[in-house]
C-alpha cells in the first residue's frame, strides 16, 4: 500500500492499522451508546442527568421556578442555529471527559461561554416584560448579569446550587448581632 506517493506500508502494518482503528471505533461506539449519546441531541432535561454528577442540578431544576417553562437547553445553550449545536457538542465533550476522568471541579460552575448564553437567553425570554429595564443594562462587558440577583431561579436555592448558603448567612447574622 502506498501512502503520499513515496511511502509504502506492508500488509501486516495495514492490517495492524485497520485493527487499531476498528478497536478505537468499537470502543467509541460502545461508549457513545452506553452513555446514551443520542439523548444529548434532544431537549429532554433528563439527558443532562444521564450522569449521576448532574443529579442535584436536575433535582433543583425540577423544584425551580422555571421548571414549567424552560429546559436545560433553553437556558444553557444558544437558542438557534449552528451555535446551538456547537455548544451542545462542546458541553457533551467537556462533560464526558470530566466525568470519565473525574477531573471536573466541584461544585460544578458555569463556564464563561455558557454564562454568556445564559444571559442572552434571560434577556431574550424576558425582553418584552422588562424592555425598559433591560435597555443597555446587560450588554456591556462588565454589566450586572441577570443571575446576580436571580441566582436561584433556574435551579433553586434548595439544592445549594448558587444561592447563598443559608447556614453561613445565619451564623454571620447571629455573630454580627
C-alpha positions as CSV (number, residue, x, y, z in Angstrom):
1,X,0.0,0.0,0.0
2,X,1.4,3.4,-1.0
3,X,1.0,6.5,1.1
4,X,1.8,10.0,0.0
5,X,3.3,8.8,-3.3
6,X,6.6,7.5,-1.9
7,X,6.0,5.7,1.4
8,X,4.5,2.3,1.4
9,X,3.5,0.1,4.3
10,X,3.4,-3.7,4.2
11,X,0.2,-5.8,4.5
12,X,1.0,-6.5,8.2
13,X,1.2,-2.8,9.1
14,X,-2.0,-2.1,7.1
15,X,-3.8,-5.0,9.0
16,X,-2.5,-3.7,12.4
17,X,-3.6,-0.2,11.5
18,X,-7.1,-1.5,10.5
19,X,-7.4,-3.5,13.7
20,X,-6.4,-0.5,15.9
21,X,-8.8,1.8,14.0
22,X,-11.5,-0.8,14.4
23,X,-10.9,-1.2,18.1
24,X,-10.9,2.6,18.6
25,X,-14.2,2.9,16.7
26,X,-15.7,0.0,18.6
27,X,-14.8,1.4,22.0
28,X,-16.0,4.9,20.9
29,X,-19.3,3.5,19.6
30,X,-19.9,1.4,22.7
31,X,-19.1,4.4,25.0
32,X,-21.4,6.6,23.0
33,X,-24.2,4.0,23.2
34,X,-23.6,3.3,26.9
35,X,-23.6,7.0,27.7
36,X,-26.8,7.5,25.8
37,X,-25.1,9.9,23.5
38,X,-28.1,10.4,21.2
39,X,-30.1,11.6,24.1
40,X,-28.0,14.8,24.2
41,X,-29.3,15.8,20.8
42,X,-32.7,16.2,22.3
43,X,-34.1,18.9,24.6
44,X,-35.1,16.4,27.3
45,X,-33.7,17.6,30.6
46,X,-33.3,14.0,31.8
47,X,-30.4,13.8,29.3
48,X,-28.5,16.2,31.4
49,X,-28.8,13.8,34.4
50,X,-27.6,10.8,32.5
51,X,-24.5,11.1,34.6
52,X,-25.2,11.0,38.4
53,X,-22.9,14.0,38.9
54,X,-25.7,16.3,37.5
55,X,-28.5,14.8,39.6
56,X,-28.5,17.7,42.1
57,X,-28.7,20.2,39.3
58,X,-31.6,18.2,37.7
59,X,-33.4,17.8,41.0
60,X,-33.0,21.5,41.8
61,X,-34.3,22.5,38.3
62,X,-37.4,20.4,39.0
63,X,-38.1,22.4,42.1
64,X,-37.1,25.8,40.5
65,X,-39.5,28.4,39.3
66,X,-38.7,27.9,35.6
67,X,-39.4,24.2,35.6
68,X,-42.6,24.5,33.7
69,X,-41.3,27.0,31.1
70,X,-37.6,26.2,30.4
71,X,-35.4,23.2,30.0
72,X,-31.7,23.0,30.4
73,X,-31.1,23.9,26.7
74,X,-33.5,26.9,26.9
75,X,-31.1,28.5,29.4
76,X,-27.6,27.0,28.9
77,X,-27.2,26.9,25.1
78,X,-27.7,29.4,22.3
79,X,-31.3,29.4,21.1
80,X,-30.9,28.6,17.5
81,X,-28.6,27.9,14.6
82,X,-25.2,26.2,14.4
83,X,-24.1,27.9,17.6
84,X,-26.7,25.8,19.5
85,X,-25.2,22.5,18.1
86,X,-21.6,23.6,18.6
87,X,-22.4,24.5,22.2
88,X,-24.1,21.1,22.7
89,X,-21.1,19.3,21.3
90,X,-18.7,21.3,23.4
91,X,-20.7,20.7,26.6
92,X,-21.0,17.0,25.7
93,X,-17.3,16.6,25.2
94,X,-16.4,18.6,28.4
95,X,-18.9,16.7,30.5
96,X,-18.0,13.2,29.2
97,X,-14.3,13.9,29.6
98,X,-14.7,15.4,33.0
99,X,-16.9,12.6,34.3
100,X,-14.8,9.8,32.7
101,X,-11.5,11.1,34.1
102,X,-13.1,12.6,37.2
103,X,-11.2,15.8,36.6
104,X,-14.1,18.3,37.0
105,X,-14.4,21.0,39.6
106,X,-16.8,20.6,42.5
107,X,-19.0,22.3,42.9
108,X,-19.7,22.4,39.1
109,X,-19.5,26.0,38.0
110,X,-20.8,27.6,34.7
111,X,-18.1,28.4,32.2
112,X,-17.9,31.9,30.6
113,X,-19.3,30.8,27.3
114,X,-22.3,29.2,29.0
115,X,-22.8,32.2,31.2
116,X,-23.0,34.4,28.1
117,X,-25.6,32.1,26.6
118,X,-27.5,32.1,29.9
119,X,-27.5,35.9,29.9
120,X,-28.6,36.1,26.3
121,X,-31.4,33.6,26.9
122,X,-32.7,35.5,30.0
123,X,-32.8,38.7,28.0
124,X,-34.4,37.0,25.0
125,X,-37.2,35.4,27.1
126,X,-37.9,38.4,29.3
127,X,-37.3,41.3,26.9
128,X,-41.0,42.0,26.3
129,X,-41.7,42.1,30.1
130,X,-38.7,44.2,31.1
131,X,-37.7,46.0,27.9
132,X,-37.2,49.4,29.6
133,X,-35.1,48.0,32.4
134,X,-33.0,45.9,30.1
135,X,-32.2,48.6,27.5
136,X,-28.3,48.7,27.6
137,X,-28.1,47.4,31.1
138,X,-27.0,43.9,30.2
139,X,-24.8,44.4,27.1
140,X,-21.7,46.0,28.5
141,X,-18.7,43.7,29.3
142,X,-18.9,44.5,33.0
143,X,-22.7,44.7,33.2
144,X,-24.6,43.1,36.0
145,X,-25.8,39.7,35.0
146,X,-29.4,38.6,35.5
147,X,-28.3,35.7,37.7
148,X,-26.6,38.2,40.0
149,X,-30.0,39.0,41.5
150,X,-31.9,36.0,40.3
151,X,-29.4,33.3,41.2
152,X,-31.9,30.7,42.4
153,X,-34.4,31.0,39.5
154,X,-33.2,28.1,37.4
155,X,-32.0,25.6,40.0
156,X,-33.5,26.9,43.2
157,X,-31.8,27.6,46.5
158,X,-33.0,24.3,48.0
159,X,-30.1,22.3,46.4
160,X,-27.4,24.7,47.4
161,X,-26.6,25.4,43.7
162,X,-25.8,29.0,43.6
163,X,-27.9,30.6,46.2
164,X,-26.4,31.9,49.5
165,X,-25.6,29.2,52.0
166,X,-28.4,29.8,54.5
167,X,-26.3,28.3,57.3
168,X,-23.5,30.7,56.7
169,X,-25.7,33.8,56.5
170,X,-27.5,32.8,59.7
171,X,-24.2,32.3,61.5
172,X,-22.9,35.7,60.3
173,X,-26.1,37.4,61.2
174,X,-26.0,35.9,64.8
175,X,-22.3,36.8,65.2
176,X,-22.9,40.3,63.9
177,X,-25.7,40.9,66.5
